[in-house]
Amino acid sequence: MLIRVFLFAFFSQVTLLFAQSPPSQPTSGPGGSDYLHDDVIFSDFTSWLSPEGYWLFEPSNPQPDSANLILFNHGYGVFNPGPYGQWIEHLVRKGNIVIFPKYQLSDASLPSTYTPNAIIGLQDALLELQTNPNRVKPRMQNYAIIGHSYGGVITSNMVTEYAFYGIPKPKCFMLCQPGTGGLNSGRLNSYANMDTDYNALIVVGDDDIIVGDVFGREIMDSTNIPTSRKNFVTHFLDNNGFPILEASHNEPLSTNLSYDGGTTSAVITGGYLASKTDGVDYYCYWKLADALLNCTFYNSDCEYAFGDTPEQRYMGEWSDGTTVVELQIEPANLIGIQAHNTNELEIFPNPINDYININNIGNSTINFEIYNMKGSLIMKGNTDGNNIEVSELNLGFYVIKVQTNETIKYAKFVKE
């Protein structure tokens, strides 16, 4: 038995010795280490007696007069910036102010209070930044919100009802593993009235068993932001080497104990234990956030943020040169369809419910194919009329291809 244990331990060590290493942080570009600032000013405006308050992070060395602003809404129970500290430091050293509002007093706080508490933290932080002459001034024209887990729900609430809450409207937002798990209160009844001029990224992990992708898909499918500026991104587990690159609910966590906020909870402790900084951070969350900010504020790096491009999908390489499993982007570039003018076919209504009505197609028999935004054929048939029943389609975005004896035409539509 002792020999077996020894051999198992020996071969385990040998396996690790020759295992491929995951990708390291790139030296430049979105997600990269080309930082503008060497230090971070970390300030605590919370009380252990209050469910409100905020932590503030400002770029330093050199300290700018002003900087872009990011509101970072934490996940359920993680009312401490420490488990997110390395990502926050990355954002700040790239040249952004980060406000991290506390919206819970404990794990037992009521979800209906989360969004109001986060808004109080935001308002108090803005007052401090705008009135204290020693602070870096926020560029409110360059303001974004990032939210993880329940923080993604709070972010969605804020960008939908900012006027009702009396808070500034951001230019863009990023939802990371958004959802509520078993906690259903605190959500809006509908997000369909969200303004359509945002840039938005919704990022989920394929192995997220905590909240899944239900809420993220609700935001993707029920809001009317054009899909040229709204992408749904999925990242996947890759075990080609060691440590493996995971796709769990905790991937946005990236600990830096220098930014521990002094608050404790079971979820905070679990967050510290589950946190790691690896290629999923560099090439997924950090890269996409940097690119979203640059694309929105400066019209640069947009190929890293939108469009199902190689730059957006790329997740780095293992030490043997094997490419990490790429991100899946929705809507995908539809090979063979994207080259066509998808507005050529006239259909109504759009969005649709049960039937697609087709204009100006003539009296020929119509052969049709319907694709989802991954490019998969999900429905086909023919009709002698000018309407097609699609009542069985799920909610979402689609492309219809219509062929007659004379023409082939395409159109995008939304099923609601």
Summary of the structure (lengths in Angstrom):
residues: 416
radius of gyration: 23.6
end to end distance: 62.9
largest distance: 82.3
contacts: 1391
relative contact order: 0.12
helix: 27%
strand: 26%
